[in-house]
Amino acid sequence: MTTPYYTIPDDFVWEQTIKKSRFITHLFRITDEADAQAKIAEVRAADPKANHHCFAYLLGADDHIQRMSDDGEPSGTADSPILEVLKNNQLHDVLAVVTRYFGGIKLGAGGLIRAYSGTPAQAIQNVGKVQRLLQTRLAVTIDYHNVDALTYYLQQNQLLVLDTTYDVQVTMIVAVTKTQVTTIQTAIINLLSGQAEFAEQGEQFTEIPVTNAD
């Protein structure tokens, strides 16, 4: 992945009432279209008396699959607003289903657009986002007296420790972006006066919470 890949950390539900109509957003992480359709069916089954179950989803790091449905709402007032919210938040492999229980007061096209965009937008704001990164598992083996210094360095540089093993020496498995491996190794060697050994243990995806400043 050459561009930032953002998704949601967990499935999430958010609800609000607008002029007596209930709008319930279900957010899901999805793996493929079959998974998306299964989750849409789950929402329909959980709220069979709802008037509408509108949805949109994006699949792939490049969003090569995009699907949406207004489920009977006026064309362009539900499906497109939901999809645009997902795109504007740069989310990938995410499904948003917005369920509506009609409250008896018509909202008009503008009101529907605001409701079907605002409810999933608030859901995303509340659940948060994570950035999914392909990183190298770097094993750093040190003596016990260097643990505090290394731990402080990793914390200051916001490097994620995946695992720690205590034996004759201490080995920390650190998630490091591939292009930074050499730089990190050099910094640790300088910090600990050469008293560190390194071993790369393959790659894995790690998820980093996205703050409002990111």
N, C-alpha and C positions, 0 to 999 in steps of 0.2 A: 504494500500500500504506500503510494507516494504522497497522498494527501491525507490530512487528518480524518480519522474515522471515528465518528461520534455515534453513540447509541445510548439507551437508557440503562441504568444499573439493574433495575428489577421491573417486573410487571407492576402496574399501578392503576388505581381507580380514583377518579375525581368527579364530583357532582356539584352542580349548581342549579338553582331555580330561577327562571326568567319569565316574568309575567305568568306565573302558575304552571309553566311547562318545565318538567324536569329534564335536564341534559346530563347524561352520565357518560363520561369518557373512560374507556378501558384502553390502557396502553400495554402492548405486549412486545417482547423481543421474539422475533420469528427467524426460522432457518430456511424456509422455502415456502412455495405457494400452498402446498398441502397443509403445512403447519398453520399458515394464515387462515385458510378456509376452515380448518378445524376449530380455531379459536373464535372465528366469527360465528360458527355454529354453536359454540358453547355459550356465547353471549346471548344469542337468540333464544336458546333453550332456557337460560336463566331468567330472561325477561320476556316471556312469550306474549304478554299483553301490551307491550310497548307499541307505539305507533310507527316508529322508524328505528332502524339500526343502520346508520350511515357509516361508511368506513373508507379508509385509504391506507395503503401500505407501500413501502419502498423495500426493495431487495437488492443486495449486492453493494459492494464498495463504490460502484459507479452508478447505482440506482438504475440498472438496466431493466429492472422489472418495476413497473408502477401500475397499481390498480386502485380503483375507487368506485364507490356506488352511492347514489343519493337516496336509494331505497324508498322512492315515492315522493320525496320532497321536491319542490320546484327545481328544475334543472339549474345547476351552477350555484345553488344556495347552500349546499352541504358538502358534497364530495370534494369539489375543488378547494374550498376553504380549508378542509381538513388536510388535504394533500399539501397545500402551500405551507401550512404550519410545520409539517414534518420537514419540508425542504428548507424553510427559513431557519430551522434549528439544526440543519445539516445532519439529520439523523439517518442512519442506515439500518436495514433489517428490523424495522419497527412497524407495527400495525396499530392504528388508532381506530377504535369503534366508538361512535357517539350514538348512544341510545336516547331517544326522545319519547317522553310521555306527554302528550298534548294536554295543556291545561285549560283549553277553551278560549284562549285569547290569541288571535292571529298576530304574528310578529311582522309580517311583511317581508319582502325579499331582503331588505337591508338588515332587519332584525335577525333573520335566520342566518345570514352570512356572519354577523357578529357573534351569534351564539355558537355556530358550528366551528368558528375559528377560535373564539375566546376560550371555550371550555377545554379543548385539547391543549391550547397554549398554556393555560393555567396548570393543567395536569403535568405538562413537561417541566414547567417552572418548579413545581413542588417535588417531583420525583428526582429532578436533576439529570445531569448527563455525565457520561464517562467517555474518555478517549481510549480507544483500543489500540495498543501498540505491539508490534512484533519486536521483542527484545531478546538479547543474549543473556543466558543464565551464566553469570560469572562467579565461580567459586573462589573465595579469598580465604586462604588459610594463614592464621597468625598465632602468635603466642598469647597467653592469657593477659599478660600485662599491657598488651596493645588494644584490648577489646574496647575500652572506653574511648580511646582516641579515634579508632576506626568508626565506632558507632556515632560519635559526634560528627565526624566528617560526612558520613552517609546521610545523617539527618539534615545537616546544613545544605547539602547538595540535592536534597529531595530524592535520594535513591532508595528504591524499595527493596527491603530485605525479605526474600521469599522463604528462607529457612536458615536455621542456625544449628550446627552440630558441635557438641562439647565432647572432646576426647582428649588425647594427649595434647592436641592443639585445638583451636577453635576455627571452624569453617563456616563462613557466612556465604549464602547463595544470594547474589545481588542481581536485580534486573537492570540491564544496561543497554541503552540504544547502541546498535552495532557500530555505528560510526564513532561512538565515544569510548569504545573499549580500551583502546591504546591510551587515550588521554586519562581515563580513570585509573588505569594501572600505573601510569607514570606518577600521577598525583599521590596515590597510596604508597608507592615505593618511596617517594620523597618524604611523605608524612612520617612513615615508620622506619626511615633510614634503611630501606631495603629488606626489612624483616617481614616479608609477605610472599606467598606463593599463589599463583593463579592457574585456573583451569577453566576452559569454556565447556559448558555442559549442554550445548544445543541451544535452541530458541523456543520461545513460548510467547503467547499473547498475554499481555497484562493490561489491566484497566485502571486508568488514572482518573479520579474525580475531576470534573471541570468546574472551576470557580467562575464567578461572575466576571472576574477580571480577565479570564482567558479569551 
